[in-house]
Amino acid sequence: KVYLQGLSLSPATINQRLSAIRKLAKEASDNGLMDFQLAQGIRNIEGVTSAGVRLGNWLTLEQAQGLLNCHDLNTLKGLRDRAIIAVMLGGGLRRSEVASLQIENIKQREGRWVIVDLIGKGNRVRSVPIPSWSKQAIDEWTNKAGITGGNLFRSVNKGDNLSGDSMTSQAIQDVVKASSKACGLDISAHDLRRTFAKLS
């Protein structure tokens, strides 16, 4: 990290800001507001090298299967938690995307199940294919809970009954943490996204 006027900025942030300055210098030069040589000097400023390795956890195939199979499927909560893990492992969704996932977004396209029109980070819309085992886990959860529309995942109280019509992003993180702990693992929701990328 580089310290600038009391701010701790990562190389990626610095490079992003330098890119904006370079573009501004080019526009200023093109419009006659800045000398060409000065603008060229600004545009030639090199970015900051990013050093180091991003840390995170990745599950093996066996660990991922174990995580899927460690829930009590005789309870509503167990079915819900397994479906959440299945969607994250099978589709690589972020926890905020899982929390806002609507049952109407899951459709069949060309013989495979797809989460269509998923609004993700930066309001980008994409479609995400999911494997049949993820869809099966979803179906078992929704059938037991009697969910036919709206938010796919909902809160379940200690009496194992639905207690709301939605879940927060933090609640999804808590499900992942509790499920992984039950399997002897220590992972976060984003680790499941990393695992999806690795196993794909």
Stockholm file with secondary structure:
# STOCKHOLM 1.0

chainA/1-200         KVYLQGLSLSPATINQRLSAIRKLAKEASDNGLMDFQLAQGIRNIEGVTSAGVRLGNWLTLEQAQGLLNCHDLNTLKGLRDRAIIAVMLGGGLRRSEVASLQIENIKQREGRWVIVDLIGKGNRVRSVPIPSWSKQAIDEWTNKAGITGGNLFRSVNKGDNLSGDSMTSQAIQDVVKASSKACGLDISAHDLRRTFAKLS
#=GR chainA/1-200 SS CEEETTEEECHHHHHHHHHHHHHHHHHHHHTTSSCHHHHHHHHTCCCCCCCSCCCCCCCCHHHHHHHHTCSCTTSHHHHHHHHHHHHHHHHCCCHHHHHTCBGGGEEEETTEEEEEEEECGGGCEEEEEECHHHHHHHHHHHHHHTCCSSBSCCCBCTTSSBCCSCCCHHHHHHHHHHHHHHTTCCCCHHHHHHHHHHHC
#=GC SS_cons         CEEETTEEECHHHHHHHHHHHHHHHHHHHHTTSSCHHHHHHHHTCCCCCCCSCCCCCCCCHHHHHHHHTCSCTTSHHHHHHHHHHHHHHHHCCCHHHHHTCBGGGEEEETTEEEEEEEECGGGCEEEEEECHHHHHHHHHHHHHHTCCSSBSCCCBCTTSSBCCSCCCHHHHHHHHHHHHHHTTCCCCHHHHHHHHHHHC
//
